[in-house]
Amino acid sequence: MAKPLNPLKTCLNLRSKQMFYETESSRSPEHDAEVERLFGACDTAVFWCQCTQTARGPDDLVVGRAECCDPARKCFSGLQSLA
């Protein structure tokens, strides 16, 4: 039996320009895999907090894809907090 998927555990206040656009000419997954193979994995996206409109959250810590997945942050707002 397949493992059930975990719910997305990212703060709902995390924002990036990638959230606001998608084009027909978006790169293919094959292109992204080849770039990662040649140059290694890197994330060049710029993130900001919707609450502060800066690269730091209300707790004065840096925001980002990895940093805003921690429900222990006192400013974290996830799907579970909406219920």
Wavefront OBJ file of the C-alpha trace (Angstrom):
o trace
v 0.000 0.000 0.000
v 1.282 3.476 -0.898
v 2.178 5.893 1.856
v -0.401 8.674 2.257
v 0.805 12.133 1.237
v 1.604 14.589 4.011
v -0.287 17.885 3.846
v 1.702 20.845 2.597
v 3.459 22.347 5.615
v 4.457 25.747 4.304
v 3.424 29.004 5.930
v 0.520 30.564 4.077
v 2.166 34.003 4.352
v 5.214 33.018 2.257
v 5.237 34.771 -1.128
v 7.338 34.597 -4.299
v 6.927 36.036 -7.796
v 6.541 32.472 -9.085
v 3.154 32.364 -7.346
v 1.780 35.118 -9.559
v 2.651 34.009 -13.070
v 2.907 31.008 -15.328
v 3.625 31.156 -19.019
v 3.271 28.805 -21.937
v 7.040 28.958 -22.377
v 7.779 27.689 -18.862
v 10.819 25.437 -18.724
v 10.276 21.721 -18.906
v 11.101 19.369 -16.015
v 13.769 17.832 -18.278
v 15.475 21.218 -18.604
v 15.432 21.738 -14.840
v 16.845 18.228 -14.273
v 19.671 18.851 -16.759
v 20.577 22.204 -15.171
v 20.618 20.565 -11.736
v 22.817 17.743 -13.067
v 25.310 20.189 -14.570
v 25.370 22.928 -11.957
v 23.859 21.419 -8.818
v 20.639 22.321 -7.076
v 20.091 25.952 -6.238
v 17.032 28.033 -5.564
v 17.284 31.569 -6.892
v 13.709 32.528 -6.054
v 13.261 35.575 -3.864
v 10.760 35.184 -1.044
v 9.014 37.637 1.243
v 6.515 37.479 4.075
v 3.028 38.744 3.349
v 2.771 40.084 6.920
v 5.934 42.203 6.880
v 6.435 42.646 3.107
v 10.159 41.987 3.669
v 12.544 39.019 3.588
v 12.057 38.608 7.347
v 8.970 37.392 9.142
v 7.266 38.927 12.191
v 9.655 36.870 14.346
v 12.600 38.663 12.626
v 13.880 35.416 11.071
v 14.649 34.976 7.374
v 11.835 33.635 5.189
v 12.283 31.083 2.425
v 11.059 27.765 1.101
v 12.945 25.742 3.737
v 12.703 28.234 6.597
v 8.917 28.643 6.466
v 8.087 24.963 6.847
v 8.547 24.946 10.613
v 5.278 25.023 12.586
v 7.387 25.831 15.667
v 7.876 29.401 14.412
v 5.472 31.553 16.398
v 4.345 33.412 13.261
v 3.676 30.182 11.284
v 0.213 30.041 9.706
v -0.556 26.697 8.089
v -3.621 24.974 6.750
v -4.216 23.365 10.144
v -4.575 26.780 11.811
v -7.496 27.606 9.491
v -9.618 24.711 10.783
l 1 2 3 4 5 6 7 8 9 10 11 12 13 14 15 16 17 18 19 20 21 22 23 24 25 26 27 28 29 30 31 32 33 34 35 36 37 38 39 40 41 42 43 44 45 46 47 48 49 50 51 52 53 54 55 56 57 58 59 60 61 62 63 64 65 66 67 68 69 70 71 72 73 74 75 76 77 78 79 80 81 82 83
